[in-house]
Amino acid sequence: MKPLKQFSIPFTGLKIGKHQFDFEVDNSFFDAFEYSLVKKGDLKVGIELDKQETMLLLHFDIKGTIVLDCDKCLSEFNAPIDIQERQIVKFAEDELESDDLEIIVLSRKESELDVALPIYELINVSVPYIKVCEQDGNGQKCDQEMIARLESFSIDTQEQQQEENNDDDPRWAALKKLK
């Protein structure tokens, strides 16, 4: 994960109080994660770090667009993203796993915080379960040519075509009388 080195925040030299960090997320960020739902995007990430004596409070503000594939017509579209989220960082003598998803536990020996994974997770969680072109906010409609092509391959359409072909053959007419 070397391309994500710029997403580290050195917090040991910071004074107690609030500090602002800004990051740019582009296609190279998503390329660093092998099985990402999102492959392309252009996002601005603002992180307000509130350093306290015993913990750090992170407030994420992520805005921009990501490129998704429409589940209906299979074309790519730009989906707007606007995320505000909070994360708590606590310190422990040894690295313990936290059951709470809102809390990150760091060793007291750590001097910097890697925010690449929390940013990545927040973006991926914001991806809608069903992705359609109408979600881009610009009124983009699905590719009608592709929808017509997909409908021609549907089972209902194929059964209708098969029934039409069967009506031409007189042998089928004799078999239908047996019903």
N, C-alpha and C positions, 0 to 999 in steps of 0.2 A: 504494500500500500504506500509506496514512496510518492506517487503523485498527489497524495492527500496530506503531505507534510505541512502544507500551509494552513490546514485546519486544526492546528494545535494552538492552544492558548496557554502561554506561560504565566501562571498565576502567583508564583512565589514572590516576585518582586513588586507586586501590586499593593497599593495601600488599601486599607479597609474602606469600602464604599462602592459606588457604581462605576463600571467601566463599559465602554461600547466597543464592539468588534464587528466588522463588516466583512463578508465573504461573497465571492462570486461562484455560483455553481453552474457548470456547463457540461457538455457532452463528455469531456475527459473525466469528470467526477463520476459519472455513471458507468464509464468503461472500467473503472477500478473495482467495481462490484460485479462478479461473474454472472449471477443469475438475477439481475435486477429486473423488476417489472417495467421500470422506466429506462429507456436507452438514450433519450435526448431531452434537453431542457435548457432553459435560460432563466436562472433564478437569482435573486438578491437575498442574502441571509444577513439579518442583523441580530446580534446576540448582545444582550445587556447582562453583564456579569456583575452580580451584587456580592462582593466579598465580605464575609462576616468572619468572626473569630473562629467559629467551629464548623462552618460550612460555606458553600458557594450556592447562590441561587442564579439559575440561568433562565432568561426569558428569550425565547426564540421568536423571531418575526421573519417568516419566509414568504416572499411574494415573487410571482413570475409565471411562466408557462412551461408546461411539460408536453412532450409529443407522445400521444397515445394512439393505439390502433382501434378503430371503431369495431365493436362487436357485431354490428349490423351489416355494414357494407365493406369492412376490412380496409378502409382508407385511413391514412394518418390525419390527425387533427391536433391543434394546439388547445390544451385544456388549461384554464387559469387556475393558479394555486394561491391561496392566501391562508397562511397558518400562523396562529399565535399559540404558543405552548410554553409550559414551565417545566423545568427540570431542577432537581435538588442534588447537590454533590456533597456527600459526607465523607469524613476521613476516619480511618480505622487503623489500628496498629498492624493488623495483617489484612490481606485482601479477602473480604467476605462478600458473598453474593447476597444481594438484597432481593426479598420477595416482592417488594413494591416496585412497580415499573417506573415510577416517577423519581426514584432515588438511585443515584450512581454512587457506589462506594469505592473510594480510592485509598491507597496506602498513604500513610503520612510521609513516606519517602518520595512520593511523586512530586514533580515540580511543574508539570504541564498537563493540560487536559485536552484530549483528542475529541473534538466535537464532530468529526466526519460521520461516525456511525449514528449518533443521535439525529443528525440532519438527514441522513439517508433514510433512516427508519420513519421519521416524520413525513417525509415526502412520499414514501411508498404506502404508508397507512392512509394518506389522503387520496390515493388513487381510487376512484369510484369502482364499485363491484361490477357494475354494468357500464361500459364506456360506449357512448354514442356521440356522433358528430354534433348533435344539438347542444351538447354541454360546453361547447367552445365559447359561448357568449356572444358570438358574432352572427348568429342566425344561420350558420352553415348547415346545409341539408345533406343527407346521405346521398351517395352516388347512385342515382336511379338506374343507370345502366347495369351496375354491378348487382343491385337488388333484383332486377329482372332476370339476370343470368342465374343468380342463386335460386330464385323461385322456379326456374325451368328445371333445375335438378332436384327439386323437392319430391317427396314420395307421392303426394296427392296429384301433382301434375303428371308424373310418370304413369300413375294408375289410370288417369283419365285418357292419356294417349294410348295406353294398352287396351282399354275398353273400346275406344274408337276403332282401333285396328282390328279388334276381335269381331266387331259388328259386321265387318266386310266379309268375313269367312263364314259360309253357310253351315259348316260343321259345328260351330259354336252355338248357332241358333237351335240346332237339334239337341244339344246338351242342356241348354237353358230350359227346354221344355220338360226335362226330367225333374226339375226342382219342384 
